[in-house]
C-alpha cells in the first residue's frame, strides 16, 4: 500500500483477497480478514465505528 499525502491518494493491491480497506476520517485502515467466519462493519451515525470479527475453526 502506497500513500501520497500531498495528493490524498492511495495505491492498494486489488489482488489480495485477504485484506479489506476502510476509509475513516481521511485515513486508510487495512484489516486482515479471518480464514473462516465473518467480519461485520458497525456503523454509527452513517460512519464506520468498528469492525467485529466472528471467527470459526473448521475441524
mmCIF file as Biopython writes it, N, C-alpha, C and O atoms, coordinates in Angstrom:
data_model
#
loop_
_atom_site.group_PDB
_atom_site.id
_atom_site.type_symbol
_atom_site.label_atom_id
_atom_site.label_alt_id
_atom_site.label_comp_id
_atom_site.label_asym_id
_atom_site.label_entity_id
_atom_site.label_seq_id
_atom_site.pdbx_PDB_ins_code
_atom_site.Cartn_x
_atom_site.Cartn_y
_atom_site.Cartn_z
_atom_site.occupancy
_atom_site.B_iso_or_equiv
_atom_site.auth_seq_id
_atom_site.auth_asym_id
_atom_site.pdbx_PDB_model_num
ATOM 1   N N  . UNK A ? 1  ? 0.854   -1.157  0.000  1.0 0.0 1  A 1 
ATOM 2   C CA . UNK A ? 1  ? 0.000   0.000   0.000  1.0 0.0 1  A 1 
ATOM 3   C C  . UNK A ? 1  ? 0.907   1.228   0.000  1.0 0.0 1  A 1 
ATOM 4   O O  . UNK A ? 1  ? 1.746   1.396   0.885  1.0 0.0 1  A 1 
ATOM 5   N N  . UNK A ? 2  ? 0.725   2.081   -1.006 1.0 0.0 2  A 1 
ATOM 6   C CA . UNK A ? 2  ? 1.471   3.336   -1.076 1.0 0.0 2  A 1 
ATOM 7   C C  . UNK A ? 2  ? 0.508   4.492   -0.884 1.0 0.0 2  A 1 
ATOM 8   O O  . UNK A ? 2  ? -0.552  4.536   -1.509 1.0 0.0 2  A 1 
ATOM 9   N N  . UNK A ? 3  ? 0.879   5.431   -0.015 1.0 0.0 3  A 1 
ATOM 10  C CA . UNK A ? 3  ? 0.028   6.580   0.264  1.0 0.0 3  A 1 
ATOM 11  C C  . UNK A ? 3  ? 0.774   7.851   -0.112 1.0 0.0 3  A 1 
ATOM 12  O O  . UNK A ? 3  ? 1.913   8.052   0.310  1.0 0.0 3  A 1 
ATOM 13  N N  . UNK A ? 4  ? 0.133   8.720   -0.912 1.0 0.0 4  A 1 
ATOM 14  C CA . UNK A ? 4  ? 0.663   10.034  -1.267 1.0 0.0 4  A 1 
ATOM 15  C C  . UNK A ? 4  ? -0.136  11.070  -0.487 1.0 0.0 4  A 1 
ATOM 16  O O  . UNK A ? 4  ? -1.282  11.367  -0.824 1.0 0.0 4  A 1 
ATOM 17  N N  . UNK A ? 5  ? 0.482   11.619  0.563  1.0 0.0 5  A 1 
ATOM 18  C CA . UNK A ? 5  ? -0.222  12.537  1.454  1.0 0.0 5  A 1 
ATOM 19  C C  . UNK A ? 5  ? -0.514  13.880  0.784  1.0 0.0 5  A 1 
ATOM 20  O O  . UNK A ? 5  ? -1.499  14.535  1.126  1.0 0.0 5  A 1 
ATOM 21  N N  . UNK A ? 6  ? 0.320   14.298  -0.160 1.0 0.0 6  A 1 
ATOM 22  C CA . UNK A ? 6  ? 0.098   15.581  -0.833 1.0 0.0 6  A 1 
ATOM 23  C C  . UNK A ? 6  ? -1.148  15.530  -1.718 1.0 0.0 6  A 1 
ATOM 24  O O  . UNK A ? 6  ? -1.961  16.454  -1.706 1.0 0.0 6  A 1 
ATOM 25  N N  . UNK A ? 7  ? -1.294  14.455  -2.481 1.0 0.0 7  A 1 
ATOM 26  C CA . UNK A ? 7  ? -2.437  14.315  -3.396 1.0 0.0 7  A 1 
ATOM 27  C C  . UNK A ? 7  ? -3.638  13.659  -2.727 1.0 0.0 7  A 1 
ATOM 28  O O  . UNK A ? 7  ? -4.721  13.603  -3.310 1.0 0.0 7  A 1 
ATOM 29  N N  . UNK A ? 8  ? -3.450  13.158  -1.490 1.0 0.0 8  A 1 
ATOM 30  C CA . UNK A ? 8  ? -4.501  12.435  -0.773 1.0 0.0 8  A 1 
ATOM 31  C C  . UNK A ? 8  ? -4.996  11.231  -1.580 1.0 0.0 8  A 1 
ATOM 32  O O  . UNK A ? 8  ? -6.200  11.005  -1.701 1.0 0.0 8  A 1 
ATOM 33  N N  . UNK A ? 9  ? -4.044  10.458  -2.132 1.0 0.0 9  A 1 
ATOM 34  C CA . UNK A ? 9  ? -4.367  9.247   -2.883 1.0 0.0 9  A 1 
ATOM 35  C C  . UNK A ? 9  ? -3.622  8.063   -2.268 1.0 0.0 9  A 1 
ATOM 36  O O  . UNK A ? 9  ? -2.605  8.225   -1.593 1.0 0.0 9  A 1 
ATOM 37  N N  . UNK A ? 10 ? -4.155  6.876   -2.521 1.0 0.0 10 A 1 
ATOM 38  C CA . UNK A ? 10 ? -3.522  5.649   -2.032 1.0 0.0 10 A 1 
ATOM 39  C C  . UNK A ? 10 ? -3.568  4.604   -3.139 1.0 0.0 10 A 1 
ATOM 40  O O  . UNK A ? 10 ? -4.537  4.522   -3.894 1.0 0.0 10 A 1 
ATOM 41  N N  . UNK A ? 11 ? -2.514  3.812   -3.223 1.0 0.0 11 A 1 
ATOM 42  C CA . UNK A ? 11 ? -2.452  2.708   -4.179 1.0 0.0 11 A 1 
ATOM 43  C C  . UNK A ? 11 ? -2.499  1.416   -3.376 1.0 0.0 11 A 1 
ATOM 44  O O  . UNK A ? 11 ? -1.628  1.161   -2.544 1.0 0.0 11 A 1 
ATOM 45  N N  . UNK A ? 12 ? -3.529  0.594   -3.630 1.0 0.0 12 A 1 
ATOM 46  C CA . UNK A ? 12 ? -3.705  -0.646  -2.884 1.0 0.0 12 A 1 
ATOM 47  C C  . UNK A ? 12 ? -3.630  -1.830  -3.839 1.0 0.0 12 A 1 
ATOM 48  O O  . UNK A ? 12 ? -3.822  -1.678  -5.046 1.0 0.0 12 A 1 
ATOM 49  N N  . UNK A ? 13 ? -3.353  -2.999  -3.295 1.0 0.0 13 A 1 
ATOM 50  C CA . UNK A ? 13 ? -3.259  -4.235  -4.066 1.0 0.0 13 A 1 
ATOM 51  C C  . UNK A ? 13 ? -4.653  -4.847  -4.221 1.0 0.0 13 A 1 
ATOM 52  O O  . UNK A ? 13 ? -5.243  -5.308  -3.244 1.0 0.0 13 A 1 
ATOM 53  N N  . UNK A ? 14 ? -5.173  -4.849  -5.438 1.0 0.0 14 A 1 
ATOM 54  C CA . UNK A ? 14 ? -6.503  -5.396  -5.688 1.0 0.0 14 A 1 
ATOM 55  C C  . UNK A ? 14 ? -6.506  -6.916  -5.814 1.0 0.0 14 A 1 
ATOM 56  O O  . UNK A ? 14 ? -7.574  -7.523  -5.892 1.0 0.0 14 A 1 
ATOM 57  N N  . UNK A ? 15 ? -5.348  -7.528  -5.837 1.0 0.0 15 A 1 
ATOM 58  C CA . UNK A ? 15 ? -5.267  -8.981  -5.971 1.0 0.0 15 A 1 
ATOM 59  C C  . UNK A ? 15 ? -5.269  -9.689  -4.614 1.0 0.0 15 A 1 
ATOM 60  O O  . UNK A ? 15 ? -5.298  -10.919 -4.567 1.0 0.0 15 A 1 
ATOM 61  N N  . UNK A ? 16 ? -5.238  -8.948  -3.532 1.0 0.0 16 A 1 
ATOM 62  C CA . UNK A ? 16 ? -5.243  -9.547  -2.201 1.0 0.0 16 A 1 
ATOM 63  C C  . UNK A ? 16 ? -6.684  -9.765  -1.743 1.0 0.0 16 A 1 
ATOM 64  O O  . UNK A ? 16 ? -7.408  -8.803  -1.489 1.0 0.0 16 A 1 
ATOM 65  N N  . UNK A ? 17 ? -7.101  -11.028 -1.638 1.0 0.0 17 A 1 
ATOM 66  C CA . UNK A ? 17 ? -8.441  -11.364 -1.184 1.0 0.0 17 A 1 
ATOM 67  C C  . UNK A ? 17 ? -8.540  -11.443 0.335  1.0 0.0 17 A 1 
ATOM 68  O O  . UNK A ? 17 ? -9.627  -11.665 0.868  1.0 0.0 17 A 1 
ATOM 69  N N  . UNK A ? 18 ? -7.430  -11.267 1.039  1.0 0.0 18 A 1 
ATOM 70  C CA . UNK A ? 18 ? -7.394  -11.413 2.496  1.0 0.0 18 A 1 
ATOM 71  C C  . UNK A ? 18 ? -7.401  -10.070 3.216  1.0 0.0 18 A 1 
ATOM 72  O O  . UNK A ? 18 ? -7.313  -10.034 4.443  1.0 0.0 18 A 1 
ATOM 73  N N  . UNK A ? 19 ? -7.505  -8.954  2.472  1.0 0.0 19 A 1 
ATOM 74  C CA . UNK A ? 19 ? -7.433  -7.634  3.091  1.0 0.0 19 A 1 
ATOM 75  C C  . UNK A ? 19 ? -8.638  -6.799  2.694  1.0 0.0 19 A 1 
ATOM 76  O O  . UNK A ? 19 ? -9.037  -6.768  1.530  1.0 0.0 19 A 1 
ATOM 77  N N  . UNK A ? 20 ? -9.213  -6.120  3.685  1.0 0.0 20 A 1 
ATOM 78  C CA . UNK A ? 20 ? -10.313 -5.193  3.459  1.0 0.0 20 A 1 
ATOM 79  C C  . UNK A ? 20 ? -9.832  -3.810  3.893  1.0 0.0 20 A 1 
ATOM 80  O O  . UNK A ? 20 ? -9.124  -3.683  4.892  1.0 0.0 20 A 1 
ATOM 81  N N  . UNK A ? 21 ? -10.212 -2.783  3.150  1.0 0.0 21 A 1 
ATOM 82  C CA . UNK A ? 21 ? -9.791  -1.421  3.458  1.0 0.0 21 A 1 
ATOM 83  C C  . UNK A ? 21 ? -10.993 -0.575  3.835  1.0 0.0 21 A 1 
ATOM 84  O O  . UNK A ? 21 ? -12.056 -0.675  3.223  1.0 0.0 21 A 1 
ATOM 85  N N  . UNK A ? 22 ? -10.810 0.262   4.854  1.0 0.0 22 A 1 
ATOM 86  C CA . UNK A ? 22 ? -11.845 1.180   5.321  1.0 0.0 22 A 1 
ATOM 87  C C  . UNK A ? 22 ? -11.226 2.571   5.373  1.0 0.0 22 A 1 
ATOM 88  O O  . UNK A ? 22 ? -10.110 2.742   5.864  1.0 0.0 22 A 1 
ATOM 89  N N  . UNK A ? 23 ? -11.952 3.562   4.865  1.0 0.0 23 A 1 
ATOM 90  C CA . UNK A ? 23 ? -11.508 4.948   4.973  1.0 0.0 23 A 1 
ATOM 91  C C  . UNK A ? 23 ? -12.303 5.606   6.084  1.0 0.0 23 A 1 
ATOM 92  O O  . UNK A ? 23 ? -13.533 5.642   6.045  1.0 0.0 23 A 1 
ATOM 93  N N  . UNK A ? 24 ? -11.587 6.132   7.084  1.0 0.0 24 A 1 
ATOM 94  C CA . UNK A ? 24 ? -12.238 6.796   8.213  1.0 0.0 24 A 1 
ATOM 95  C C  . UNK A ? 24 ? -11.459 8.066   8.543  1.0 0.0 24 A 1 
ATOM 96  O O  . UNK A ? 24 ? -10.263 8.021   8.832  1.0 0.0 24 A 1 
ATOM 97  N N  . UNK A ? 25 ? -12.149 9.183   8.496  1.0 0.0 25 A 1 
ATOM 98  C CA . UNK A ? 25 ? -11.543 10.489  8.801  1.0 0.0 25 A 1 
ATOM 99  C C  . UNK A ? 25 ? -10.290 10.756  7.976  1.0 0.0 25 A 1 
ATOM 100 O O  . UNK A ? 25 ? -9.308  11.291  8.490  1.0 0.0 25 A 1 
ATOM 101 N N  . UNK A ? 26 ? -10.320 10.385  6.698  1.0 0.0 26 A 1 
ATOM 102 C CA . UNK A ? 26 ? -9.188  10.635  5.809  1.0 0.0 26 A 1 
ATOM 103 C C  . UNK A ? 26 ? -8.036  9.660   5.965  1.0 0.0 26 A 1 
ATOM 104 O O  . UNK A ? 26 ? -7.003  9.822   5.317  1.0 0.0 26 A 1 
ATOM 105 N N  . UNK A ? 27 ? -8.190  8.652   6.809  1.0 0.0 27 A 1 
ATOM 106 C CA . UNK A ? 27 ? -7.150  7.636   6.999  1.0 0.0 27 A 1 
ATOM 107 C C  . UNK A ? 27 ? -7.579  6.339   6.336  1.0 0.0 27 A 1 
ATOM 108 O O  . UNK A ? 27 ? -8.748  5.960   6.404  1.0 0.0 27 A 1 
ATOM 109 N N  . UNK A ? 28 ? -6.637  5.657   5.696  1.0 0.0 28 A 1 
ATOM 110 C CA . UNK A ? 28 ? -6.899  4.353   5.099  1.0 0.0 28 A 1 
ATOM 111 C C  . UNK A ? 28 ? -6.480  3.287   6.100  1.0 0.0 28 A 1 
ATOM 112 O O  . UNK A ? 28 ? -5.311  3.204   6.479  1.0 0.0 28 A 1 
ATOM 113 N N  . UNK A ? 29 ? -7.438  2.474   6.526  1.0 0.0 29 A 1 
ATOM 114 C CA . UNK A ? 29 ? -7.195  1.444   7.530  1.0 0.0 29 A 1 
ATOM 115 C C  . UNK A ? 29 ? -7.324  0.085   6.853  1.0 0.0 29 A 1 
ATOM 116 O O  . UNK A ? 29 ? -8.363  -0.226  6.272  1.0 0.0 29 A 1 
ATOM 117 N N  . UNK A ? 30 ? -6.266  -0.727  6.927  1.0 0.0 30 A 1 
ATOM 118 C CA . UNK A ? 30 ? -6.327  -2.073  6.356  1.0 0.0 30 A 1 
ATOM 119 C C  . UNK A ? 30 ? -6.701  -3.063  7.457  1.0 0.0 30 A 1 
ATOM 120 O O  . UNK A ? 30 ? -6.289  -2.921  8.609  1.0 0.0 30 A 1 
ATOM 121 N N  . UNK A ? 31 ? -7.486  -4.064  7.077  1.0 0.0 31 A 1 
ATOM 122 C CA . UNK A ? 31 ? -7.951  -5.078  8.028  1.0 0.0 31 A 1 
ATOM 123 C C  . UNK A ? 31 ? -7.783  -6.438  7.378  1.0 0.0 31 A 1 
ATOM 124 O O  . UNK A ? 31 ? -8.321  -6.676  6.297  1.0 0.0 31 A 1 
ATOM 125 N N  . UNK A ? 32 ? -7.047  -7.333  8.016  1.0 0.0 32 A 1 
ATOM 126 C CA . UNK A ? 32 ? -6.844  -8.686  7.507  1.0 0.0 32 A 1 
ATOM 127 C C  . UNK A ? 32 ? -8.064  -9.532  7.855  1.0 0.0 32 A 1 
ATOM 128 O O  . UNK A ? 32 ? -8.471  -9.602  9.015  1.0 0.0 32 A 1 
ATOM 129 N N  . UNK A ? 33 ? -8.637  -10.165 6.854  1.0 0.0 33 A 1 
ATOM 130 C CA . UNK A ? 33 ? -9.847  -10.958 7.038  1.0 0.0 33 A 1 
ATOM 131 C C  . UNK A ? 33 ? -9.508  -12.336 7.609  1.0 0.0 33 A 1 
ATOM 132 O O  . UNK A ? 33 ? -8.447  -12.885 7.313  1.0 0.0 33 A 1 
ATOM 133 N N  . UNK A ? 34 ? -10.408 -12.901 8.430  1.0 0.0 34 A 1 
ATOM 134 C CA . UNK A ? 34 ? -10.153 -14.225 9.012  1.0 0.0 34 A 1 
ATOM 135 C C  . UNK A ? 34 ? -10.298 -15.325 7.953  1.0 0.0 34 A 1 
ATOM 136 O O  . UNK A ? 34 ? -10.962 -15.134 6.934  1.0 0.0 34 A 1 
ATOM 137 N N  . UNK A ? 35 ? -9.665  -16.486 8.212  1.0 0.0 35 A 1 
ATOM 138 C CA . UNK A ? 35 ? -9.764  -17.622 7.292  1.0 0.0 35 A 1 
ATOM 139 C C  . UNK A ? 35 ? -11.186 -18.165 7.234  1.0 0.0 35 A 1 
ATOM 140 O O  . UNK A ? 35 ? -11.680 -18.494 6.156  1.0 0.0 35 A 1 
ATOM 141 N N  . UNK A ? 36 ? -11.844 -18.261 8.379  1.0 0.0 36 A 1 
ATOM 142 C CA . UNK A ? 36 ? -13.223 -18.715 8.479  1.0 0.0 36 A 1 
ATOM 143 C C  . UNK A ? 36 ? -13.978 -17.740 9.361  1.0 0.0 36 A 1 
ATOM 144 O O  . UNK A ? 36 ? -13.395 -17.151 10.271 1.0 0.0 36 A 1 
ATOM 145 N N  . UNK A ? 37 ? -15.245 -17.564 9.111  1.0 0.0 37 A 1 
ATOM 146 C CA . UNK A ? 37 ? -16.051 -16.686 9.938  1.0 0.0 37 A 1 
ATOM 147 C C  . UNK A ? 37 ? -16.553 -15.483 9.158  1.0 0.0 37 A 1 
ATOM 148 O O  . UNK A ? 37 ? -16.696 -15.531 7.937  1.0 0.0 37 A 1 
ATOM 149 N N  . UNK A ? 38 ? -16.817 -14.409 9.880  1.0 0.0 38 A 1 
ATOM 150 C CA . UNK A ? 38 ? -17.374 -13.221 9.227  1.0 0.0 38 A 1 
ATOM 151 C C  . UNK A ? 38 ? -16.791 -11.962 9.861  1.0 0.0 38 A 1 
ATOM 152 O O  . UNK A ? 38 ? -16.311 -11.974 10.994 1.0 0.0 38 A 1 
ATOM 153 N N  . UNK A ? 39 ? -16.850 -10.876 9.092  1.0 0.0 39 A 1 
ATOM 154 C CA . UNK A ? 39 ? -16.462 -9.561  9.579  1.0 0.0 39 A 1 
ATOM 155 C C  . UNK A ? 39 ? -17.651 -8.638  9.394  1.0 0.0 39 A 1 
ATOM 156 O O  . UNK A ? 39 ? -18.177 -8.510  8.288  1.0 0.0 39 A 1 
ATOM 157 N N  . UNK A ? 40 ? -18.078 -7.994  10.471 1.0 0.0 40 A 1 
ATOM 158 C CA . UNK A ? 40 ? -19.229 -7.095  10.445 1.0 0.0 40 A 1 
ATOM 159 C C  . UNK A ? 40 ? -18.718 -5.665  10.582 1.0 0.0 40 A 1 
ATOM 160 O O  . UNK A ? 40 ? -17.918 -5.365  11.468 1.0 0.0 40 A 1 
ATOM 161 N N  . UNK A ? 41 ? -19.190 -4.784  9.694  1.0 0.0 41 A 1 
ATOM 162 C CA . UNK A ? 41 ? -18.861 -3.366  9.774  1.0 0.0 41 A 1 
ATOM 163 C C  . UNK A ? 41 ? -19.993 -2.685  10.532 1.0 0.0 41 A 1 
ATOM 164 O O  . UNK A ? 41 ? -21.134 -2.673  10.069 1.0 0.0 41 A 1 
ATOM 165 N N  . UNK A ? 42 ? -19.683 -2.122  11.688 1.0 0.0 42 A 1 
ATOM 166 C CA . UNK A ? 42 ? -20.679 -1.477  12.532 1.0 0.0 42 A 1 
ATOM 167 C C  . UNK A ? 42 ? -20.664 0.017   12.228 1.0 0.0 42 A 1 
ATOM 168 O O  . UNK A ? 42 ? -19.628 0.676   12.318 1.0 0.0 42 A 1 
ATOM 169 N N  . UNK A ? 43 ? -21.842 0.539   11.866 1.0 0.0 43 A 1 
ATOM 170 C CA . UNK A ? 43 ? -21.980 1.949   11.523 1.0 0.0 43 A 1 
ATOM 171 C C  . UNK A ? 43 ? -22.708 2.675   12.654 1.0 0.0 43 A 1 
ATOM 172 O O  . UNK A ? 43 ? -23.663 2.145   13.221 1.0 0.0 43 A 1 
ATOM 173 N N  . UNK A ? 44 ? -22.258 3.880   12.979 1.0 0.0 44 A 1 
ATOM 174 C CA . UNK A ? 44 ? -22.920 4.733   13.950 1.0 0.0 44 A 1 
ATOM 175 C C  . UNK A ? 44 ? -23.012 6.122   13.322 1.0 0.0 44 A 1 
ATOM 176 O O  . UNK A ? 44 ? -21.992 6.736   13.008 1.0 0.0 44 A 1 
ATOM 177 N N  . UNK A ? 45 ? -24.215 6.604   13.144 1.0 0.0 45 A 1 
ATOM 178 C CA . UNK A ? 45 ? -24.401 7.916   12.551 1.0 0.0 45 A 1 
ATOM 179 C C  . UNK A ? 45 ? -23.960 7.986   11.094 1.0 0.0 45 A 1 
ATOM 180 O O  . UNK A ? 45 ? -23.539 9.044   10.625 1.0 0.0 45 A 1 
ATOM 181 N N  . UNK A ? 46 ? -24.051 6.876   10.381 1.0 0.0 46 A 1 
ATOM 182 C CA . UNK A ? 46 ? -23.663 6.850   8.973  1.0 0.0 46 A 1 
ATOM 183 C C  . UNK A ? 46 ? -22.167 6.759   8.736  1.0 0.0 46 A 1 
ATOM 184 O O  . UNK A ? 46 ? -21.709 6.889   7.600  1.0 0.0 46 A 1 
ATOM 185 N N  . UNK A ? 47 ? -21.398 6.537   9.801  1.0 0.0 47 A 1 
ATOM 186 C CA . UNK A ? 47 ? -19.944 6.418   9.677  1.0 0.0 47 A 1 
ATOM 187 C C  . UNK A ? 47 ? -19.487 5.104   10.289 1.0 0.0 47 A 1 
ATOM 188 O O  . UNK A ? 47 ? -20.135 4.563   11.186 1.0 0.0 47 A 1 
ATOM 189 N N  . UNK A ? 48 ? -18.362 4.595   9.793  1.0 0.0 48 A 1 
ATOM 190 C CA . UNK A ? 48 ? -17.811 3.348   10.327 1.0 0.0 48 A 1 
ATOM 191 C C  . UNK A ? 48 ? -17.353 3.588   11.751 1.0 0.0 48 A 1 
ATOM 192 O O  . UNK A ? 48 ? -16.582 4.509   12.022 1.0 0.0 48 A 1 
ATOM 193 N N  . UNK A ? 49 ? -17.838 2.742   12.669 1.0 0.0 49 A 1 
ATOM 194 C CA . UNK A ? 49 ? -17.442 2.841   14.077 1.0 0.0 49 A 1 
ATOM 195 C C  . UNK A ? 49 ? -16.407 1.791   14.423 1.0 0.0 49 A 1 
ATOM 196 O O  . UNK A ? 49 ? -15.384 2.088   15.039 1.0 0.0 49 A 1 
ATOM 197 N N  . UNK A ? 50 ? -16.691 0.523   14.008 1.0 0.0 50 A 1 
ATOM 198 C CA . UNK A ? 50 ? -15.768 -0.557  14.345 1.0 0.0 50 A 1 
ATOM 199 C C  . UNK A ? 50 ? -16.002 -1.752  13.425 1.0 0.0 50 A 1 
ATOM 200 O O  . UNK A ? 50 ? -17.011 -1.836  12.725 1.0 0.0 50 A 1 
ATOM 201 N N  . UNK A ? 51 ? -15.043 -2.669  13.448 1.0 0.0 51 A 1 
ATOM 202 C CA . UNK A ? 51 ? -15.139 -3.939  12.732 1.0 0.0 51 A 1 
ATOM 203 C C  . UNK A ? 51 ? -15.176 -5.047  13.777 1.0 0.0 51 A 1 
ATOM 204 O O  . UNK A ? 51 ? -14.368 -5.066  14.706 1.0 0.0 51 A 1 
ATOM 205 N N  . UNK A ? 52 ? -16.116 -5.965  13.615 1.0 0.0 52 A 1 
ATOM 206 C CA . UNK A ? 52 ? -16.236 -7.080  14.556 1.0 0.0 52 A 1 
ATOM 207 C C  . UNK A ? 52 ? -16.010 -8.382  13.799 1.0 0.0 52 A 1 
ATOM 208 O O  . UNK A ? 52 ? -16.724 -8.688  12.844 1.0 0.0 52 A 1 
ATOM 209 N N  . UNK A ? 53 ? -15.009 -9.148  14.236 1.0 0.0 53 A 1 
ATOM 210 C CA . UNK A ? 53 ? -14.704 -10.444 13.636 1.0 0.0 53 A 1 
ATOM 211 C C  . UNK A ? 53 ? -15.366 -11.549 14.439 1.0 0.0 53 A 1 
ATOM 212 O O  . UNK A ? 53 ? -15.300 -11.559 15.668 1.0 0.0 53 A 1 
ATOM 213 N N  . UNK A ? 54 ? -16.001 -12.474 13.744 1.0 0.0 54 A 1 
ATOM 214 C CA . UNK A ? 54 ? -16.566 -13.670 14.354 1.0 0.0 54 A 1 
ATOM 215 C C  . UNK A ? 54 ? -15.859 -14.834 13.682 1.0 0.0 54 A 1 
ATOM 216 O O  . UNK A ? 54 ? -16.224 -15.230 12.575 1.0 0.0 54 A 1 
ATOM 217 N N  . UNK A ? 55 ? -14.852 -15.382 14.345 1.0 0.0 55 A 1 
ATOM 218 C CA . UNK A ? 55 ? -14.053 -16.416 13.717 1.0 0.0 55 A 1 
ATOM 219 C C  . UNK A ? 55 ? -14.535 -17.801 14.115 1.0 0.0 55 A 1 
ATOM 220 O O  . UNK A ? 55 ? -15.038 -18.020 15.217 1.0 0.0 55 A 1 
ATOM 221 N N  . UNK A ? 56 ? -14.369 -18.708 13.199 1.0 0.0 56 A 1 
ATOM 222 C CA . UNK A ? 56 ? -14.710 -20.110 13.403 1.0 0.0 56 A 1 
ATOM 223 C C  . UNK A ? 56 ? -13.471 -20.942 13.135 1.0 0.0 56 A 1 
ATOM 224 O O  . UNK A ? 56 ? -12.554 -20.501 12.442 1.0 0.0 56 A 1 
ATOM 225 N N  . UNK A ? 57 ? -13.447 -22.127 13.676 1.0 0.0 57 A 1 
ATOM 226 C CA . UNK A ? 57 ? -12.352 -23.053 13.434 1.0 0.0 57 A 1 
ATOM 227 C C  . UNK A ? 57 ? -12.928 -24.321 12.861 1.0 0.0 57 A 1 
ATOM 228 O O  . UNK A ? 57 ? -13.727 -24.997 13.509 1.0 0.0 57 A 1 
ATOM 229 N N  . UNK A ? 58 ? -12.522 -24.652 11.637 1.0 0.0 58 A 1 
ATOM 230 C CA . UNK A ? 58 ? -13.028 -25.845 10.979 1.0 0.0 58 A 1 
ATOM 231 C C  . UNK A ? 58 ? -12.184 -27.048 11.413 1.0 0.0 58 A 1 
ATOM 232 O O  . UNK A ? 58 ? -10.954 -27.007 11.387 1.0 0.0 58 A 1 
ATOM 233 N N  . UNK A ? 59 ? -12.891 -28.136 11.818 1.0 0.0 59 A 1 
ATOM 234 C CA . UNK A ? 59 ? -12.155 -29.331 12.262 1.0 0.0 59 A 1 
ATOM 235 C C  . UNK A ? 59 ? -12.550 -30.520 11.411 1.0 0.0 59 A 1 
ATOM 236 O O  . UNK A ? 59 ? -12.046 -31.624 11.620 1.0 0.0 59 A 1 
#
